[in-house]
Structure formats: structure tokens, C-alpha cells
Amino acid sequence: MLTLSRRERRSLFGEILDWMLAPLLLLWPMSLGLTWVVAQAIANRPYDRELADAARALARQVSVQLADPALTPSVVRADLEALAAGLVRGDDDDRLYFQVLGRRGALLAGDAALPVPAEEPPAESAVRFRDAVLGEEPVRVAYVWLSGAAQPQGNDALVQVAETLGRRSQLATEIIKGVILPQFVILPLAVLLVWFALLRGIRPLADLQRRIRGRESTDLSPIPEADVPEEVAPLVSAINDLLQRLDKTIATQRHFLADAAHQLKTPLAGLRMQAELAEREVDSGRSDAQTIKHALRQIAMSTERAAHMVNQLLSMARAEDSGQAARHQPIDLAAVTRAVVRDFVPRAMERRIDLGYEGPDAGPATRLVGEPVLVSEMVRNLVDNALIYTPPGGTVTARVMADPFGQVVVLQVEDTGPGIAPAEREAVFRPFYRALGTQVDGSGLGLAIVLEVAQWHDAEVTVVDARPRSGPTAALPGALFTVRFPLGLEAPIAPTPGPAKA
């Protein structure tokens, strides 16, 4: 399969060469045809002048002969044939013919087989030319009408002088040889020059390829644009932009992994400490069931905390997976939110928090297109975050609202916790960030996952205070998270990597 793919790959050099040579090779036969036509026209000019001079001289004598009433037709015929014999001479290559027709087409002298022109006699007596066939041999004919206006007695006459095409063909052939033969030398030379010009033209691309291949895999520095051709500069600029974004993404991933490793140390260290305490208690012989039970409870809590963090890391990785975009399908946001709230009810009851849902049960107005697992994970993290920061006796409400204009569907999660200061509202969406002044146990990944999933679905996430920060509720203004999903979304759009991504 790899070999087939390489065979089907187009060659830029070959394509440019084809587009340069194809018109050249196509125009060359056209040039031959045009050269032949031009050569024929050039070859006809001197011989046409000779035929015209002979026709004019014969026409002048015919006018004189026909104007003398004392001459009989036989005398006119004899005189014209003697005159034509002196004017019209043939040679070894061509034969010449003449014809003189009198009134009503009567043959006065010359060859009767020479065809008469089909046109009507013109008003003026001017030499005209045409191509004809005489005895299956092509000839060139010069003819002149001597109309009644030219003859005192009103006698009409036609004088024709014809010549075979031997000398004309020879001259045309010599002209074509003189023009075409050099082209057989010039054309291959032109192809060779085009070949070398292309090789020289694409040499900067080959140099650029060698420079890129010679780089280390960890070298993501920009490619110098000073020594690249102007046409390649946009491509190099785009590659440099990609390298810059890739470098930023890799740096962010390194930072994310370092933070994840640091965060996992805490529950793992707790596990190890509780296990060592239990071991020492057993070794000292002073252990009792209550002490062991307490140690096991601490181990279970540390294990649960580590498992929760690992699950959130997996959710973060899933949200960043570009393959999720290909698995979008219709989702009912109201049904997903109701299911998540139902799952969190036992935990809310344990913490004495009033957890509820507001909004429609399901319907077309709350449907969107997206990845079901990611949308469910977003709702879970919003509700989980609200439960973590809401003190006992507080309230957490998840609601879904449909847009009456059918443009968006809105998800809101509201709590009665301490809220988020305006200066920190952008920072809380960064991985592992925790709001200042809170002592709750969290990983700092929940809201980062919410933002990542929202960006995948081209949704907008905002956070504001649920209540005013003045008055009796100033100590607990609460937080109101709002996610607006656009309706009619065909496919999730990959987010642009930035400092807030992990």
C-alpha cells in the first residue's frame, strides 16, 4: 500500500514540465501548417506577377486586333497565336497555356480546354487570379475581361493565361525547408533548456527539504525565511506557524504531565503513609480493630481521590482527542442533565445539599449535535464542582433552557457556595488551578474539562455570581456557570491550542 501511494504521488517537477512542453509540442504542428500556407502565398507572388504581365500584354493586343474591322476571324486567330507564342513561353518545370474568347464565348485563339470563370464579367478590366484544373493537372490562371466599355464595337473578350504549379511548389518547399529544418534543432534545444531551467528553479525546494530532514526531532525552531524563494515563503511561514503551535502544545503537555504527576503524589503518599502506620501498629503489638479500621478508611479515601483524579485525566485526554469530532450524534441535553443529577443525588444527600433540576424533560428544543460521552462528562464536572464548593445546607440547581428562537440551548449550574472572584474567573479554567481561599479537596481539573468539551462543541462558557456581592448574602454569592450550545452544529470544531489548554 505504501509503494502504491508513492507511485500515485504527483511530481511538481513533472507537472510543470508537462504544462510547459505540452503547449510547445501542440503549437509546433500548427506552426508547420501556418508556415506551409505562408510559403505558398510567398511562392505565388513572383509567378503571379509574371502571369499578370503576360495577360495584360496579350489583352492589349487583343483589343487592337478586335478593334480593326478589316481583320477576319481567321486572321485575328493567326495573329493572336503568333503573339501568344512570343509572350507565353514554358520551361522544363512548367507548361503555360493561353485562351482568348470573343463575343458570346467564341474561341478566338488558344486552348479550348481551359475552363471559363464562373463569375460575371466585371465593369472594370483588371487582372484576376484563380486556381483551376486543366486535364487533371492543377494550374494557376491569370485572366482579364475586356468588356464592351473597352471595345468600340461592343465586342466582349476574355483573355486567360495559365501555368502549372511545378516551380511554385519547388519554391514553397525551399521556403519551408529553410524555416522548418532549423526548428528540428531549436525544439530539442528548447526542451533541454526548459529541463535545466526547472532543475535550477526547484533547487531551493530540494535545499529546504535537506535542511528540514537534517533537523533533530526536538528542534521546533522556525525555519529561516530569508533564503527561500518568494513563492515558497508562504509555505515556510505556514510551517513555522505550525511548528510554533506544536512547540507551545508540547510545552503545555509537558507542564500538564508534570502537574499531574505532582498531584498524584499526594494521594499516593497518603496511601503509603497510612499503610506504614498500620504496619508499625501491627509490629508494635498495640494495634486494635479501631486503629486498623481508621487506617483502612484513610487508605480508601486516598485511593478514591487518586482514582477520581485518574478518571479526570482520562476525561481531559478524551476531550482533547481529535477523533471525538468524528463520533458526533444527536444528544438531548435535558435528558443527559437529568441523568447526571440523578446520579449525584446520593452524594448530595450525604452532604446535606439540596440538588435539583429545572427545565423540560426532553424534546426537540433541547437537542444538539455532539459527542454524548463528552457532554455527559461536562455536566458531571459542573455538578461535581458545585457540590464540592457548596457548604452543607446549601443548594445546587442544574437547569436546561431552550431558546425560543431556536438558535442555542443553554445549560446552567448554580450553587450557593463562596463564588469566584472576578479576577479569578478566567484562571479557574486552567488545569490544576484552585480558587484562592478555599480549603476543599479537589484536583483542579473539572473546569478545565468543561472548557475543553465546550470548545469542541463550539459552545460558550461563562461564570458570574449567582447573587449580588453586597447585602446579607455577600459572604456566599454563589457561582452561576452557563454553557450556550449552538443548535444545528454539524460537527464539533477543534479548539485552537492556547495557554489555557492542557
N, C-alpha and C positions, 0 to 999 in steps of 0.2 A: 504493500500500500504506500509506503514511503517513497519507493522508487517510482511508482506511477504518479504520485503527486509532484515529484521533481520533474518528470517528463512533461507534465502538463503546465508547469510554471512558465509564464511568458518571459521572454527576454527583451529588456528595454532596448539593448543594442540592436537586436534583430528587428524589432518593431520599427525603430527609427530608420534603420537601413531599408526596410521594405517600403516605408512611406516615401523615402527619398528616391529609391530606384524605380519603383513601380510607375510613377508618372513619367520618368525619363524613358523607360522601356516602352511605355504606352505612346508617348509623343513621337518616338523615333519612326515607327511606321507611318504615322500621319505626316511627319516631315518628308519622308520619301515620296508620298503621294503628292504633297504640295510642290515638292521640287520637280516632279515629273510634269505637273501642269504648267509650272512657271517655265521649265525648259522648253516645252512645246511652244509656248507663246513667244519666247525669245527666238527660237529657231524659225518661226513663221515670219517674223518681221522682215528680214532682208529679202527673203524669197517672195514675200507678198509685194514688196516694193517693185521687184523686177517684173512680176506678173502684171502689176498695175501699169507700169510704164509701157509694157507691150500692148496691153489692152487699150490704153489711151492712144498710142501711135496708130494702131490698127483702126480705132474708131475715127480718128481724124481722116484717114484715107477713105474709109467707108463713106463718110459724109461727103467728101469730094466726089467720089465715084457716083453716088446716088443723086447728087445734085446736078449732074450733067445729063440732060435728057437725050443727048445724041448717042450715049453708050447703051448697047443692047445688054440684056442679062448675061449672055454668054461672054461678052467682052468684060463686063464687070466681074464675073466669076473668075476669069483668067487673070485679070489684073490683081484681084484680091489674093488669089492663091500665090501669085508670084511675090506680092508684097509680104504676105504672111510667112512665106518661106524665108525671106530675109530677116524678118523680125523675130520669129519664134524658132529658136534653134534648140535642139535637145543635146544631151551629152550621154556618157556611158552609164550614169546613175539614174537619170530621169528621162522621161519622154514628155514632150509637150504637144498639146492639141489646141486647135482653134476652131471657132464656129462663128459664121455670120448669118443671121436670119434677117430676112426682109419683112415686107408688109404681110400681115396675116400668117407669120411664121414660115414663110417660104425660105428654103435653104439657098443662100446665095453662094456660100463657099465654106469649106472646112468639113469637119466630121459630123455626120448626121446623128451619130450615136450619143453625142454629148447631150445630157438632159438639159431641158429648159427650166429656169427657175419658176417656182410656183407662184411667186408674188406678182402683183400687178405692176406695170411699168410706172415708175415714179415720175413726178413732174420735172425733177432736175436730172441732168445727166452726170452721175457720179459713179465712180468705180466702187463696186461692192464685191465682197468675198463670201464664198460658201464652200463647204465640203460636199463632195459628190462621189459617185462610183461610176466608173467607165469600164465596162467589160470585166466586172468583178474585181477591179483594181481601184483603190481609193485615190482620189485626185483632189487637188486644191484648185478652185475655179475663181478667176477674176472676171467680172462681167460688167458691162455698161449698156444701159438703154439709151438709144438715140430716138427721142420722142418726136412727135410731129412738130413741136415748137422749135426743134433743132433743124428740121428739114423744110426747106421752102416748099417742096411739092407735097408735104404731108406724109412722106414715106417713113414708117416706123422700122427700126432696125435694132437688132441685139447682137452685140459683139462679146464673145466669150473666149478666154484663154485659160487652158487647164494644164496642170503639171502634176506628175506623180510625186510621191512623198519620200523618195529614197534619200535625197540629200537632207531634207528636213529631219528625217529620223536619225540620220548619222550625226547631224549637228546636236540634236537633242540628247542623243546618247553620250556624246562627248561632254556636253554641259553636265549631265547627271553624274558621269564618272568623275568629273572634276570636283563636284560638290559632295557626292556620297562617299567616295573612296577615303577621303580624309576622316570622315565620321567613323569608319571602322577602326581607325587608330585612336580617335579622340574619345569614343564611347568607353572602351575598356580602361583608358587612362582616367576618365572621369569617375568611373566606378571605383578604381583603385584609390583615387584621391579622396572620394567620399568615405571609403573604408578607413583610411588612415585618419581623416578628419574626425570621424566618430570615435575611433580609438583614443585619439588625443582629447576629444571633448569629454568622454566619460572617465578619463583617468582620475580626476578628482574624486569621483564616486568610489573607485577602487582604493584610492588612498584613504578615504574616510572609512571604508569597510575594514581596512587593515588596522587603522587606529582603534576602531571600536573593538575588533576581535582581540587586540593586544592588551585590552584593559583587564584589570583584575575584577573578579566578580563583586568585590566590595567597593569598587570605585564608582560612585554615583555622581561624581563631579560633572559640571556641564562640559559639553564638547565645544572647543573653541570655534567660533563662527567667523573669525577674521579671514581664514584661508580657505573657505568653502565658496563655490560659485554662487552667484546671486539666485539662480533658480533652485538651488538645494538649500539655501538659507532658511526658508520657511519650514522645511522638513527637519533640519537640525534644531531649529528653535522649538518645534513641537516635541522632538525627542528630549531636549533639555528640560522642557516643562514637565514632561513625563518623569524624567529622572528626579527632578526636584520634588514632585509629588510622591514618587516612590520612596525617596530618601526620607521625607517627612513621615510617610506612613510607617516605614520600617523603624524609625526612631520612636514613633509613638507606640508601636507594638513592643519594642524593647522596654520602654517605660512601663507599659501595661503589664508585661510579664514580670518585671521587677517588683511592681506594686502588688501583683497577685501573689508572688512568692512571699513577699513580706507579710501580706495579710493572712496567708495560710499558716505562717509561722505561729501566730497567736493561738489558734485552736489546737494546733499540733503540740505546741509547747505545753498548753494546759493538759492535754491528754497525757503527755509524758510525765508531767509533774504529779498529776493525780495517781497515775499508775505507780510512780516511785513512792509516793506517800503510803499508798495501800500496801506496797511491798515491804516498806520499813515497819509499818504497823504489824504486819504478819510476822516479820522476822523478830520483832521485839517481844512477841507473845502478849502484847497488850491490846490486840485488836478485838473489837466486838462487832456484832452484826450492824449496829447503827453506824459505826465509823466506816465499815466497808460499804454499806449502802450509800452513805454520803459520797464516798469516793466514786462509786459506780455512777451515781447521779450526775456528778460533775463530769465524768468521762462521757456520759451520754449527751450532756449538753454541749460539750466541746465537739463531739462527733457530729451532732446535729448542726452546729454552727459551721463546721468545715464542709459538711455535705451541702448545706444551703449555699455557701459561697461557691463551691464547685458547680452546683446547678446554675447559679447566676453567671459564672464564667462561661459555661456551655451555652447559656441563652445569649450572652453577648457575642460569642463566636457565631452562633446561628444567625443572629441579626445582621452580622457583618458579611455573611456568606452571600455572594452574588448569585448563587444558584437558587436562592429563595425566590428571586424575581420570576423564575420560570414556573413556579408552583402556585401562582395566584389563582384564586377561585372566589366565587360569591360567598360572602360572610354576612350573617345577621349580627350586627354589633350588640343589639339589645339582648339576644339570646346568649351571646358569649359573656356579656357583663353579668347577666342574671346567674349564669352557671358559676362564674368566679365568686360572686358574692355568697352564693350558697355554700361553696367550698370553704369560705373563710368564717362562716357563722360560728362553728365550734371554738375557733381561736378567739373571736371577738367576745363570745360569752365567757370564756376563761379569763379574759382581761376586763370584763365588765364594761364593754364598749358597745354602744348601740349601732350596729351595722345594718344599713338598709339600702334598698334600690328604688329609684324613682324613674319612671318612664314607661314607654309602651312595652308590651310583652314581646312582640316581634311584628314584622311587617315590611312591605316594600320600601317604606320611607327610611328604615334603619339598615338597609343592606348596602354593602360596599364590596369592592373587589380587592382582595389581598391574600396574604398567607395566614391561614387560620391559627397555626401554632404561635406565630409571632404576635398576632393581635391579642390572642389569649394571654401570652406572656406579658405584654404591655399592661393589660388590665390588672393582672395579678400583681405586678410590681407596683402599680399605683395604689392598689388597695392595701398591699403589704406595707408600703411606705407610710400610708396614712395610719394604719393600725400601730406601727412601731412608734410614731411620734405623738399619737393621741393618748393622753393620760386616762387612767381608769375613770369611768363615769362619763367619758366623752362620747361624741357621735361622729360616725363616718358614713357618708352618703355617696353612693355611686349612681349617676344618672345618665341617661341617654336621651338626647333631644333631636328631633327631626327638623330639618329646615323646611318651612312652608313653601319656599321657592324651589326646593329640590336641588340645591347646589352643594350642600355639605350635610354631614351627620356629625353631631357633637357628643363627645364623651367628657363627663366631668366627674372628678373625685374630690369631695370636700371633707375636711376634718376640722376638729376643734382643738388642734394642737397649738404649739408655740408659733407656728407660721415660719416664714422665711423672710429675712430682711431683704429689702430691695437690692442692696449691694451684693448679695449672695445668690440671687435668683438665676443668674447665668452660670455661676460656678457649680451649683448643685448638680448640674447635668454632666459634669466631668466624672470619669471613673474614680472611685475610691475617695471622692470628696465628701466630707460630712460637715453639716452646718455647725457653726461655732456656738458654743454654749450649751450643747446637748450632750447628754451622757448615755444616750440609748445605744444598744448593741446592734450595729449594722455593718454591712460590708462597703457601702458607698457605691454599689453597682446598680441598684434598682432604677434610679432615674436616668442613668447613662443608657441602660437598656431601653427605657421608654423613648428617649430621644432618638436612638438608633432605629428602632422599629418605626417611629413616626416618620423619619426621613425616608425610610424605604418605601413608605406608602404615600409620600408627598404630602404628609399631614403637617399641621402646625401645632406646636405645644407651647402653652403659656402658663405661668403661675402668678397668682395675685393673692392678696389677703382675702380670706373669706369674710372677715368683719373689719370695721374700722379700727385703726390702732389708737384710738382715743375713746375714753369712756370706761364703763365698767368692764368691758371685755378686752381692754388694751393688753393685759398680760397674756391672753391666749387669742390672738387674732385669727388663728387657723390658716390653713392653706387651701386654695382652690386651684386644682390643676385642670386645664381644659385642652382637649385634643380635638382639632377640627379635621375630619377626613373629607376630602373632595369626593363627590359622587361621580360615577361614570368613568372612573380611572381604569384604563385598560391593563396597565402593567405597572408594578412598582418601579420607581426610578432610583438608581443607585445614588447614594449621597456622595457629595464631594468630600474627600478626606480633609479634615481640619484639626486644629488643636484640641477640640472637644471630643474627638473620636478616639477609640482605643483599638 
